[in-house]
Amino acid sequence: MKSMPVVEAHGARIPILGLGTWDLRGRTCVRMVEEALKLGYRHFDTAQIYENEAEVGEALRASRIKRADVFVTTKVWHTNFHAGELERSVEESMARLKLPYVDLLLLHWPNPAVPLKETINALCKMKARGFTRHVGVSNFTVKLLDEAVKLSPEPIVNDQIELHPFVDAAKVIAACKRHAIAVTAYSPIARGRVQGERTLENIGKAHGKSAAQVSLRFLVQQGIIVIPRTSKPERLKENAAIFDFALTGPEMK
Ligand SMILES: NC(=O)c1ccc[n+]([C@@H]2O[C@H](COP(=O)([O-])OP(=O)(O)OC[C@H]3O[C@@H](n4cnc5c(N)ncnc54)[C@H](OP(=O)(O)O)[C@@H]3O)[C@@H](O)[C@H]2O)c1
């Protein structure tokens, strides 16, 4: 893989392609992170709820790639949003990852039962304590995003949302642009559903690419970060081969 394009936001430099790890467990997870590193992936997305932080950390440490050369995201689950619980849960995440810090710590899902101010302040405290280099959110709507930006003593650098050719998130993307927040697309190949979709397959044929590659290219060509997940080593390569072609204006439309 040639050097990976990055998306910049408030000082964060996020590789535009990462490996999603939801549902990758145990040795499969270790193996996929190791294989991805060998292929040149330098961005990994995990979360407390995925129960694989230990495996992601294990593979990263075993690779002996310099910590500064890899971008690692983890996410705080919404049941840990009260101040003390958030801090404790992140300390536990770090103990599982066995890394000195993560690059990005996200609030995984909004929780209206806990005041956002309390949660955001606790999140930013984790940055001040050196556990993370940057903070952000996930699944935040425009209203919540505006509120988070207003409340946060630290820049919100990222909103991770569901994004692929079958969903329209134009309003959230516009809000992110307004706040100079990077957008990460989760489920960027619609959990595999892009495969076999006629329009995407036809566009792919014109470029010698698969529907999955067209879906990923559609997103990165808009400056959106993608974190496709696979449990198959051969698909790691396929999902990374998206920087050697460009979609035309009509194809993007
Ligand atoms: N923030 C959040 O709330 C949130 C929510 C959901 C996901 N995420 C993150 O986003 C990541 C990606 O999302 P996702 O796992 O939901 O879905 P996804 O990446 O869109 O799709 C994964 C599915 O597609 C298949 N696949 C992978 N590459 C393929 C290819 N080239 N051609 C055809 N099928 C392919 C995989 O099967 P095989 O394993 O058989 O290849 C798997 O079933 C997650 O792993 C997680 O890190 C975050």
The ligand as an ORCA input file, in Angstrom:
! r2SCAN-3c Opt
* xyz 0 1
  N     -19.643      3.606     16.183
  C     -20.562      2.661     16.046
  O     -21.655      2.715     16.636
  C     -20.282      1.528     15.104
  C     -21.338      0.693     14.687
  C     -21.036     -0.343     13.787
  C     -19.733     -0.531     13.345
  N     -18.722      0.288     13.805
  C     -17.302      0.117     13.359
  O     -17.267      0.117     11.943
  C     -16.668     -1.094     11.487
  C     -17.225     -1.495     10.137
  O     -18.625     -1.638     10.179
  P     -19.348     -3.063     10.131
  O     -18.458     -4.099     10.700
  O     -20.685     -2.860     10.768
  O     -19.675     -3.308      8.594
  P     -18.877     -3.237      7.200
  O     -17.444     -2.990      7.389
  O     -19.658     -2.330      6.310
  O     -19.125     -4.712      6.630
  C     -18.566     -5.848      7.204
  C     -19.169     -7.068      6.516
  O     -18.859     -7.021      5.126
  C     -18.134     -8.193      4.732
  N     -17.059     -7.737      3.828
  C     -15.863     -7.165      4.163
  N     -15.155     -6.841      3.055
  C     -15.916     -7.243      1.996
  C     -15.740     -7.192      0.608
  N     -14.623     -6.673      0.062
  N     -16.722     -7.685     -0.199
  C     -17.858     -8.193      0.330
  N     -18.096     -8.274      1.651
  C     -17.125     -7.798      2.484
  C     -17.618     -8.804      6.006
  O     -17.645    -10.214      5.913
  P     -16.285    -11.096      6.027
  O     -15.825    -10.980      7.446
  O     -16.783    -12.440      5.666
  O     -15.308    -10.528      5.045
  C     -18.657     -8.358      7.038
  O     -19.748     -9.263      7.066
  C     -16.958     -2.075     12.622
  O     -16.178     -3.235     12.541
  C     -16.693     -1.200     13.815
  O     -15.287     -1.066     14.034
  C     -18.996      1.321     14.659
*
